[in-house]
């Protein structure tokens, strides 16, 4: 590692793309291969042009023909080429060749790397702007057997293939440079990926860090940075904590989404999920094998005192993951934006599970004043085709009345609009709810937990209280203010 770090200040004040490639080329220890498919050899080109490439590049290739590609890396089960498994095969194959063909006896200090991308740029009709997988497998110590690895997925926004290729080349340079010189600052490295790139030209919607030098990196927190840095609109991660590609998870799927703060997840949250999921699956058009359930948290629900509390976020995430659920973090405060996002990936059935308070908010005009078409424009996107709302009732604390879609109070100007969607079957009541838990709210459970009052354990799903105690979750949190409680968009 010292062989990299001892040159760490050479071009610190010259962050141009040429200076980055030249710095790597002039480091006698960094040595590797470039394998680029689908958009030319744009990254390798920068290294060749800056000079001194013979000290860095062992091989640069583009197995552009599919038969050649299959002969080298094997055939994918799904027959696709722009996939994460394909990228991983490319990285593994090229690194294996490096180890086999470059003598360690002759080059004991060499730090090997394999850089690869597999990309589809914009098509001729310009209907699909393209996307790609980019990654690097590398060593920070000579002979390091457990390689470090960074894998990224990008979505192109530019309307010309040439521009996309140029952007891809710059991004590749930033990734390789960051891997060797900024690996110890993964959050900063994330921002550096956009050096000399406008954010409106390319979207990074997934990144995973793996390997011995990233053992303390939590990829869920890294995914949160993608949202905070305006690199993407939504990120997802699974129960194992690894980031997931939304497009791959949502593609052509039936989607049931539950929005909440889940601070912490309660019995009501789980009752909402189970009961709405049962209804969802009874739909004749819904195939369980092609169905995904998403627990979604909006960015505004992660904020306390105007700032995102990452530890608080991780506490919620750990509990949802322990229950085996897929979690999505989004920038979408309004439901119609969430549905619009889902519609980018699927035309199948979409279900939204929500509480009465959420439904009232959906019919509040103040959320749509920025739209030229106002609430009608938003509803045209929200209740698009196959969308269904599953409404969980709420008991009025003062009167004891159970509020459902039949007696919910919306603004007088919205009554007729509400009736239109209600009586066209877009809003369905969950009728087999558990009346014994209707008094439970996340905010009340959190208060009891922090004050160490009795009864909070009984408000949570089985096993969750034990996890909170064992991992000391939420104990560092201050009580939510009354303003926070009022502004919260909790489903419970």
C-alpha positions in Angstrom: 0.0 0.0 0.0 2.9 2.3 0.7 3.9 2.2 -3.0 0.6 4.0 -3.8 0.5 6.3 -0.8 4.1 7.6 -1.1 3.0 9.3 -4.4 -0.2 10.6 -3.0 0.6 14.3 -3.3 2.1 14.4 -6.8 -0.8 15.9 -8.6 -3.1 16.8 -5.7 -3.8 20.3 -7.0 -4.3 19.3 -10.7 -7.5 17.2 -10.7 -7.9 17.2 -14.5 -8.6 13.9 -16.3 -5.2 14.0 -17.9 -3.4 14.5 -14.6 -5.3 11.6 -13.1 -4.3 9.2 -15.9 -0.8 10.5 -16.0 -0.4 10.1 -12.2 -1.5 6.4 -12.5 0.7 5.9 -15.6 3.8 7.2 -13.8 3.2 5.0 -10.8 5.5 2.0 -11.6 3.5 -0.3 -9.3 -0.1 0.1 -10.7 -0.6 -2.4 -13.6 -3.6 -3.9 -15.1 -6.1 -4.6 -17.9 -9.0 -2.8 -19.6 -11.9 -4.8 -21.0 -14.7 -2.5 -22.4 -17.8 -3.8 -24.2 -20.4 -1.8 -25.9 -19.2 1.8 -26.0 -15.7 1.6 -27.4 -12.5 1.7 -25.4 -13.2 5.1 -24.0 -11.5 4.7 -20.6 -8.3 3.1 -22.0 -8.1 5.9 -24.6 -7.5 8.5 -21.8 -4.6 6.5 -20.5 -3.1 6.0 -23.9 -3.4 9.7 -24.7 -1.8 11.0 -21.5 1.5 9.2 -22.1 3.4 6.5 -20.2 0.6 4.0 -20.7 3.1 1.1 -21.1 3.8 1.3 -17.4 0.1 0.8 -16.6 -1.6 -1.1 -19.3 -0.9 -4.8 -19.7 -3.8 -5.3 -22.1 -6.7 -3.2 -23.5 -9.4 -5.1 -25.4 -13.1 -4.9 -26.5 -14.8 -8.2 -27.2 -17.4 -6.3 -29.1 -18.7 -9.3 -31.1 -21.1 -11.4 -29.0 -19.5 -14.7 -30.1 -16.1 -13.5 -29.2 -17.4 -12.3 -25.9 -19.1 -15.6 -25.1 -15.9 -17.5 -26.1 -13.9 -15.5 -23.6 -16.3 -15.0 -20.7 -18.9 -17.7 -21.2 -22.6 -17.6 -22.0 -25.0 -16.0 -19.6 -28.1 -18.0 -18.6 -30.4 -15.1 -19.6 -28.5 -14.4 -22.8 -27.9 -10.8 -21.8 -24.6 -8.9 -21.9 -25.2 -5.7 -20.0 -25.6 -7.3 -16.6 -23.8 -7.4 -13.2 -23.0 -11.1 -13.5 -21.3 -10.4 -16.9 -19.3 -7.6 -15.4 -18.1 -9.8 -12.5 -17.1 -12.5 -15.0 -15.1 -10.0 -16.9 -13.3 -8.7 -13.8 -12.6 -12.2 -12.5 -11.3 -13.5 -15.9 -9.0 -10.6 -16.6 -7.6 -10.6 -13.0 -6.9 -14.3 -13.3 -4.9 -13.7 -16.5 -2.9 -11.0 -14.8 -1.9 -13.4 -12.0 -1.0 -16.1 -14.5 0.9 -14.1 -17.0 2.7 -11.5 -15.0 5.6 -12.9 -13.0 5.6 -12.0 -9.3 9.3 -12.8 -9.1 10.1 -10.2 -11.7 7.5 -7.7 -10.4 7.1 -8.2 -6.6 5.7 -4.7 -6.0 3.1 -4.6 -8.7 -0.5 -3.8 -7.7 -2.7 -5.6 -10.2 -6.1 -4.3 -11.3 -8.7 -5.3 -13.9 -11.1 -2.6 -15.1 -14.2 -3.5 -17.1 -17.4 -2.1 -18.3 -20.3 -3.6 -20.3 -22.6 -0.9 -21.7 -25.5 -0.3 -24.0 -25.6 3.3 -25.3 -28.6 5.1 -26.8 -30.4 3.3 -29.6 -31.1 4.7 -33.0 -34.7 5.5 -32.2 -33.6 7.3 -29.1 -36.3 5.6 -27.1 -33.9 3.9 -24.7 -31.1 6.1 -23.5 -28.9 3.2 -22.4 -27.2 2.0 -19.2 -24.1 0.1 -18.2 -22.1 -1.7 -15.5 -18.7 -0.5 -14.6 -16.3 -2.0 -12.1 -12.7 -2.4 -10.9 -11.1 -5.3 -9.1 -7.8 -4.3 -7.6 -5.0 -4.7 -5.0 -3.7 -2.2 -2.6 -0.9 -4.5 -1.3 1.4 -6.6 -3.6 0.1 -10.2 -3.8 -3.2 -9.4 -2.1 -5.3 -12.4 -2.6 -8.7 -11.1 -1.4 -9.2 -8.4 -3.9 -11.0 -5.1 -3.3 -13.9 -4.4 -5.7 -16.1 -1.5 -6.6 -19.1 -2.0 -8.9 -21.3 0.8 -10.3 -24.4 0.9 -12.4 -25.1 4.0 -14.5 -28.0 5.3 -16.6 -27.3 7.6 -19.4 -29.2 10.8 -19.9 -27.6 12.3 -23.0 -29.2 12.0 -26.4 -26.1 11.1 -28.5 -24.0 8.0 -28.3 -20.8 9.9 -28.8 -21.5 12.1 -25.7 -22.4 9.0 -23.7 -19.1 7.4 -24.7 -17.1 10.4 -23.7 -18.9 10.6 -20.3 -18.3 6.9 -19.7 -14.6 7.3 -20.4 -14.2 10.1 -17.9 -16.2 8.2 -15.3 -13.9 5.2 -15.8 -10.8 7.3 -15.1 -12.4 8.8 -12.0 -13.2 5.3 -10.7 -9.7 3.9 -11.3 -8.1 7.0 -9.8 -10.5 6.8 -6.8 -9.8 3.1 -6.2 -6.1 3.7 -5.7 -5.9 7.1 -4.2 -9.2 7.7 -2.5 -10.2 4.2 -1.3 -9.9 5.3 2.3 -12.5 8.0 1.8 -15.4 6.2 0.0 -17.9 9.0 0.6 -15.6 11.6 -1.0 -14.7 9.2 -3.7 -18.4 8.9 -4.5 -18.5 12.7 -5.2 -15.2 12.5 -7.2 -16.8 10.1 -9.6 -18.5 13.2 -11.1 -15.3 15.1 -11.6 -15.6 16.9 -15.0 -19.1 15.3 -15.4 -22.4 17.2 -15.2 -24.9 15.3 -13.0 -27.6 15.8 -15.6 -25.6 13.7 -18.1 -25.4 10.4 -16.1 -27.1 8.9 -13.1 -25.4 6.5 -10.7 -28.2 4.4 -9.2 -26.2 1.7 -7.5 -22.7 1.2 -6.1 -21.2 -1.5 -3.9 -17.8 -1.6 -2.2 -16.4 -5.0 -1.3 -13.1 -6.4 -0.1 -10.7 -6.2 2.9 -10.1 -2.4 2.6 -13.9 -1.8 2.6 -14.8 -4.1 5.4 -16.1 -1.2 7.5 -18.1 0.3 4.6 -21.9 -0.2 5.0 -23.3 -0.2 1.5 -26.7 0.9 2.8 -25.1 4.2 4.0 -23.3 4.5 0.7 -26.7 4.2 -1.1 -28.0 6.9 1.1 -25.2 9.2 -0.1 -26.3 8.6 -3.7 -29.7 10.2 -2.8 -28.1 13.0 -0.7 -25.7 13.9 -3.5 -28.5 14.0 -6.1 -26.9 11.2 -8.1 -30.2 9.3 -8.3 -33.8 9.5 -7.2 -34.2 6.2 -5.4 -32.0 3.4 -4.1 -32.8 -0.1 -2.8 -31.1 -2.7 -0.7 -31.9 -6.2 0.4 -31.9 -8.0 3.7 -28.2 -8.8 3.3 -27.4 -5.0 3.3 -26.1 -5.0 -0.3 -27.4 -2.3 -2.6 -29.7 -3.6 -5.4 -30.4 -2.2 -8.8 -33.9 -0.9 -8.8 -34.4 -1.6 -12.5 -33.5 -5.3 -12.1 -35.7 -5.7 -9.0 -38.7 -3.9 -10.4 -38.5 -4.9 -14.1 -41.9 -6.2 -15.2 -42.9 -7.0 -11.6 -46.1 -6.6 -9.7 -45.2 -4.1 -7.0 -46.8 -3.6 -3.6 -45.3 -0.6 -1.7 -45.7 0.5 1.9 -44.5 3.9 2.8 -43.7 4.7 6.4 -41.1 6.1 8.9 -40.8 2.7 10.5 -39.2 4.3 13.5 -39.5 1.6 14.7 -41.5 -0.9 12.7 -44.7 -1.8 14.6 -47.3 -4.5 14.6 -49.6 -2.1 12.7 -47.0 -1.9 9.9 -46.8 -5.6 9.6 -50.6 -6.1 9.8 -50.9 -3.5 6.9 -48.3 -5.5 4.9 -49.8 -8.9 5.5 -53.4 -8.0 4.9 -52.8 -5.9 1.8 -50.4 -8.6 0.4 -53.1 -11.2 0.8 -55.6 -9.0 -1.1 -52.9 -8.2 -3.7 -52.2 -11.8 -4.5 -55.9 -12.6 -4.9 -56.0 -10.4 -8.0 -56.2 -12.7 -11.0 -53.5 -10.7 -12.8 -51.0 -11.0 -10.0 -48.5 -13.8 -10.2 -46.7 -14.3 -6.8 -43.5 -15.3 -8.6 -43.4 -12.0 -10.3 -44.3 -9.9 -7.3 -42.1 -7.7 -5.1 -42.9 -6.0 -1.8 -41.1 -2.7 -1.1 -40.9 -1.0 2.3 -40.3 2.6 1.2 -39.0 5.5 3.2 -39.0 9.0 1.7 -36.0 11.2 2.3 -38.1 13.7 4.3 -38.9 10.8 6.7 -35.2 10.4 7.4 -34.7 14.0 8.5 -34.6 15.3 12.0 -34.0 19.0 12.6 -33.5 19.4 8.9 -30.6 16.9 8.7 -30.5 13.2 7.8 -29.6 11.2 10.9 -27.7 8.3 9.5 -27.6 6.2 12.7 -31.3 6.6 13.0 -31.7 5.5 9.4 -29.5 2.4 10.0 -31.6 1.5 13.1 -34.7 1.4 11.0 -33.0 -0.4 8.1 -31.6 -3.1 10.4 -35.1 -3.9 11.8 -36.7 -4.1 8.3 -33.9 -6.2 7.0 -34.1 -8.5 10.0 -37.7 -9.2 8.9 -36.4 -10.1 5.5 -37.7 -7.1 3.6 -36.4 -5.1 0.7 -36.1 -1.4 1.5 -36.3 1.6 -0.8 -35.2 5.1 0.0 -36.5 7.8 -2.3 -36.7 11.5 -2.9 -40.4 11.3 -3.7 -42.5 13.2 -1.2 -45.6 12.8 -3.3 -47.1 9.4 -4.1 -47.6 10.2 -7.8 -43.8 10.6 -8.2 -43.3 7.2 -6.6 -45.8 5.6 -8.9 -44.3 7.4 -11.9 -40.9 5.9 -11.0 -42.4 2.4 -10.7 -44.0 2.9 -14.2 -40.6 3.3 -15.7 -39.9 -0.3 -15.0 -43.2 -2.1 -15.1 -46.6 -2.1 -16.6 -47.9 -4.7 -14.3 -50.1 -4.2 -11.2 -49.0 -1.6 -8.6 -50.4 -1.5 -5.1 -50.0 1.2 -2.5 -50.7 0.3 1.1 -51.5 3.4 3.2 -53.3 4.7 6.3 -56.2 7.1 6.4 -53.9 10.1 7.1 -51.9 9.4 4.0 -55.0 9.2 1.9 -56.1 12.6 3.2 -52.7 14.0 2.2 -53.0 12.5 -1.3 -56.1 14.7 -1.8 -54.5 17.9 -0.4 -54.0 20.4 -3.2 -51.0 22.1 -1.6 -48.7 19.2 -2.7 -49.5 19.9 -6.4 -49.3 23.6 -6.8 -46.0 23.3 -8.6 -47.7 21.4 -11.4 -49.2 23.3 -14.3 -52.1 20.8 -14.3 -52.4 20.8 -10.5 -53.9 17.9 -8.7 -55.6 16.6 -11.9 -52.2 16.2 -13.5 -50.8 14.4 -10.4 -53.8 12.0 -10.3 -53.5 11.2 -14.0 -50.0 9.9 -13.1 -51.0 8.4 -9.7 -54.0 6.4 -10.8 -52.5 5.3 -14.0 -53.8 2.0 -15.4 -53.3 -0.8 -12.9 -52.8 1.1 -9.6 -54.8 0.1 -6.5 -54.8 1.7 -3.1 -55.2 -0.5 0.0 -56.5 1.6 2.9 -55.8 0.6 6.5 -58.4 2.1 8.9 -57.6 4.4 11.8 -59.5 4.9 15.0 -60.3 8.5 15.9 -58.7 9.0 19.3 -61.4 11.4 20.5 -64.6 9.8 19.2 -63.5 6.2 18.9 -64.9 6.0 15.4 -63.1 3.8 12.9 -62.2 5.8 9.9 -62.3 4.1 6.5 -62.7 5.1 2.9 -66.4 5.5 3.5 -66.2 8.2 6.1 -62.8 9.8 5.6 -62.8 13.6 5.6 -61.1 15.2 2.6 -61.2 18.9 1.7 -64.7 20.0 0.5 -63.3 20.9 -2.9 -61.9 17.4 -3.3 -65.0 15.5 -2.3 -66.3 14.8 -5.9 -62.8 13.9 -7.1 -62.4 11.5 -4.2 -65.8 9.9 -4.9 -64.8 9.4 -8.5 -61.7 7.3 -7.6 -63.4 5.7 -4.7 -66.4 4.4 -6.7 -64.2 3.4 -9.6 -62.6 0.9 -7.4 -59.2 2.5 -7.0 -59.4 2.6 -3.2 -60.0 -0.6 -1.3 -60.5 -0.9 2.4 -58.6 -3.5 4.4 -61.5 -5.0 6.4 -59.8 -8.0 8.1 -57.5 -5.7 10.2 -56.6 -6.4 13.8 -58.7 -4.1 16.0 -56.6 -4.9 19.0 -53.5 -3.0 17.7 -55.2 0.1 16.2 -53.9 2.2 19.0 -50.3 1.6 18.1 -48.2 4.4 16.5 -44.5 4.3 15.9 -43.9 7.7 17.6 -45.5 6.3 20.8 -43.5 3.2 20.7 -40.3 5.3 20.3 -41.2 7.5 23.2 -41.7 4.6 25.5 -38.5 2.9 24.3 -36.4 6.0 25.0 -38.0 6.7 28.3 -37.7 3.1 29.2 -41.4 2.9 29.9 -43.2 -0.4 30.0 -45.2 -1.7 27.1 -43.2 -0.7 24.1 -42.1 -4.3 23.4 -45.7 -5.3 23.0 -46.2 -2.7 20.2 -43.6 -4.3 18.0 -43.5 -7.5 15.9 -42.1 -10.7 17.5 -38.4 -10.6 17.9 -37.9 -6.9 17.1 -37.7 -5.8 20.7 -34.9 -8.3 21.4 -33.0 -7.0 18.4 -33.4 -3.4 19.6 -32.1 -4.3 23.0 -29.2 -6.5 21.8 -28.0 -3.9 19.3 -28.8 -0.9 21.4 -30.9 0.6 18.6 -32.6 4.0 18.9 -31.2 4.6 22.4 -29.0 7.4 21.2 -32.0 9.3 19.7 -33.6 12.4 21.0 -37.4 12.4 21.2 -39.1 13.7 18.1 -40.4 17.2 18.5 -44.1 17.9 18.2 -43.4 19.6 14.9 -41.6 16.5 13.6 -44.5 14.4 14.7 -47.0 16.7 12.9 -45.0 16.7 9.7 -44.2 13.0 9.7 -45.9 11.0 6.9 -46.2 7.8 9.0 -48.4 5.1 7.6 -49.3 3.9 11.1 
